[in-house]
């Protein structure tokens, strides 16, 4: 506890207080705007921006990370809430805040459970390319969701294309003052970004639009405004979980957890690389768990690591979690004293903030980089983007996970392998296919496999070894399988090696295995493979195997040990 405040001294106040004020200034617009993605009132975003940083400051391990509402997390939340609401009886009164709070508690519980099981590795489950593609799809969903707020037209359809078609059909209902205001604020945000003004764009938009709303009475002219925001502090309450479909709550919480935690750790490591702060995913689970449980208990929604707030914290010199606490205190003051000003904040201005945030989720530079590095990973990024667009964000998470699994399977389904030989005057073994000057060892064959031999690739390995065995010259006395890079063999893999041993036995060729791990040896022993090939044909290395089976390998033992590479 309190690791983010460890070693506190008063000199930190000069850095953390200005940083906290800056975080609050940048965070307030998004705190008001982001809840709209999930159909929640604006005060829930302010509550989350207050209680989550306090909880993280107490339980989180990082000094610099700032948690808060996140556009991508809100989009997955909106999808999860939609599934839960659809499962409710038509006559039941839907309490969206209670559902969001229940999901926040669920995400917090997922974090704590993952910590207890040491599953911080889940942060790396969604690869960077798949996250980039998924967020690009999410951003398009957010952009389409702002059509109604920009135009003042109520859009009832979901997805990507149907809302656009509905908008065209209702074009006569467009409220042009709302559209012009929204586009003007959107343009202002990009001007601020292009010219790098010192005042953050969202802060400028909120202040300017509130001033204009007060002067020109936007609400009286038909432009929608935020409306009443409670001026009191959030109160402790527990959502009525017994009245909700718990299966949908669990599935929704797991989806939000996977996306928010995966993206949050990517962001944490990115910032950590700049400051030299090590990021332990398992420890971050405690901080993020607390940061989600707190909003769940105070009528709010799930949060994640906030890129924008953490960046502001770093750029303004924040050195500890005191900056997050100052930010929370500032937002409490804003909630108490500025609620009347926030009430007249025009909705089209919030739409502009959300649209800009959505566009920032499309990382064109990273997509180009992925295309340059690996076309296959780029294809998987597009699959993740297509899943979020075509099947909705919640199903898009499933598509992203499935794409990750397919990608992993593809990477390991065809392990790298090859026959090895010698190059005159050089130590070690070399792949005959890669080095034309390499020659096979006379009277023997050395075959290396780099990867596990498991149920989904065992048949491929068997066919490769069998084809090699059948093509060996008649004078070949042994085939040595170099298993130094084989990390695991399962029962199906053992059966494949047993079949290879039978093929070699029919040709009177000794099947030997070198550098087999203890775990894999146990599997082969229990499967009867070692008995079939003979325990005397297991060796510690390729050189030892060749010396025992053909008497010589053409080089001294010392040279062999120096050149054990392929």
Buried (B, 14 or more C-beta within 10 A) or exposed (E): EEBBBEEBEEEBBEBBBBBBBBBBBBBBBBBBBBBBBBBBBBBBBBBBBBBBBBBBBBBBBBBBBBBBBBBBBBBBBBBBBBBBBEEBEEEEEEBBBBBBBBBBBBBBBBBBEBBEEEBBEBBBBBBBBBBBBBBBBBBBBBBBBBBBBBBBBEBEEEBBEEBBEBBEEBEEEBBEBBBEBBBBBBEBBEEBEEEEEEEBBBBBBBBBBBEBBEEEEBBEEEBBBBEEBBBEEBEEEEBEEEEBBEEBBBBBBBBBBBBBBBBBBBBBBBBBEEEEBEBBBBBBBBBBBBBBBBBBBBBBBBBBBBBBBBBBBBEBBBBBBBBBBBBBBBBBEBBEEBBEBBBBBBBBBBBBBBBBBBBBBBBEEBBEBBBEEEEEBBBBBBBBBBBBBBBBBBBBBBBBBEBBEEBEEEEEEEBEBBBBBBBEEBBBBBBBEEBEEBEBBBBBBBBBBBBBBBEEBBBBBBEBBBEBBEEBEEEBBBBBBBBBBBEEBBBBBBBBBBBBBEBBBEEEBBBBBBBBBEEBBEBBBEBEBBEBBEEEBBBEBBBBBBBBBBEEBEBEEEBBEEBBEB
